[in-house]
């Protein structure tokens, strides 16, 4: 059924038909004169799943909705997160940048997980970096030119909604979304506006395995195939079945969102993405740098089932999502983005050939691991081989199967492959043939037959680290103090107004700050997302109207409001 392979030269932009002018937010790109229709774009994202879906050949999965979505669209078989855990991964999704380049690579920085930030960051966390520096909670201050890509969509005329998780490692700026809460929905958009809407489904998250462990199972515990790094054990199977059950429930939730799209007559006017934020929630999955932690399901359905039944084997990284959505909207990506568009009129001329991954602090435990993967090999470099591979993370210990694995290890009842997870040290380098060894259990790094491949992959990783300015070498405590001098969050400067004829320009002295504004009659601004617009050009007021403005640089505290009355 799925035997059609997308050719590298396939022109995805064919489905974009006349409408609006293409334009660019890149410093070195010029607007084009071609005209395209701005499609609606819907992201349905879930948490913590590997490609354990029926459409990927997993016979234990009960996912009829996503399977049908894949049958009507394009199934991507080589999609990867940048990090095997949510917050760093999501920082790359929203910016088109690698977390190690942004300084968002340590899991997690603060409490900015959803909605408007309360701005509360504890200075005492109990976390101490390897150099002995205390690490407080913080909102990462990323390079000044970097924005949430949705800000560019808003400037291009899109109504952008997020329901509701953000978890970017920094507080979501007011300029990122028209709506960012549990009520956010494309149905709230002004008439005639295209939308970019995100729905984040939580039921498949790691925590739901222990929170829902007493619920009725939708999957027979005997049905899933155990990977070789798990022992045959009833507790292990119970948690696996719970995970599959949660995926089944998530599939139903996907169906409910798609049904709303159908009811609104928008299914064939919308590009629908489905993907997970990183790999599956079980031990050696989430937080790992192997395929079990980074490889994710991804399905894209186009209006009127264009490209129906296609299987795409090109490599896709999460840094590619931002430039791809911008491309689909007819917007060129800014030059600083490190990803490349794989769809739309700004699609890269050549497909991606490598995937780069990272692993740093995971909750209370530090590490520094980097990886590069192509379609044949995965190369891993451990910068601290003296540190244990296994991290006794308190959060993960809430999994019954995690405690069971530790118990079986203590009793000496795990085999060689199952004990790899509990290594007390790591090899400096690892190399895996991912086709012959899909679970990455047979390290080829010491095999002289693979020395040329090792050298080639090692050089690629080194070049990439230098190119992106890998901040993993900076102890986190020092990095935070670079971002927040004296551990005080920097504050965005209050915006100012300049009258130009009948209009008002808004300025902010903070480098890289974005400005949001609203207009009122009574001089009282509304502190909710949907009332703030992204500032782009001088604003004209009617007599008696007030112009309100706030400014925000990512990682900084939002400015105090300023206003002026005509």
Buried (B, 14 or more C-beta within 10 A) or exposed (E): EBEEEBEEEBEBBEBBEEEBEBBBBBEEBEEBEEEBBBBBBBBBBBBBBBBBBBBBEBEBBBBBBBBBBBBBBBBBBBBBBBBBBBBBBBBBBBBBBBBBBBBBBBBBBBBBBBBBBEEEBEEEBEBBBBEEBBBBBBBBBBBBEBBBBBBBBBBBBBBBBBBBBBBBBBBBBBBBBBBBBEEBBBEBBEEEBBBBBBBBBBBBBBBBBBBBBEEEBBBEBEBBEEBBBBBEBEBBBBBBBBBBBBBBBBBBBBBEBBEBBEEEEBBEBBBBBBBBBBBBBBBBBBBBBBBBBBBBBBBBBBBEEBBBBBBBEBBBBBBBBBBBBBBBBBBBBBEBBBBBBBBBBBBBEEBBEBBBBBBBBBBBBBBBBBBBBBEEBBBBBBBBBEBBBBBEBEEBEBBBBBEBBBEBBEEEEBEEBBBBBBEEEBBEBBBBBBEEBBBBBEBBBEEEEBEEBBEBBBEBBBEBBEEBEBBBEBBBBEBBBEBBEEBEBBEBBBBBBEEEEEEBBBBBEBEBBBBBBBBBEEEEBEEEBBBBBBBEEBBEBEEEBBBBBBBBBBBBBBBEBBBBEB
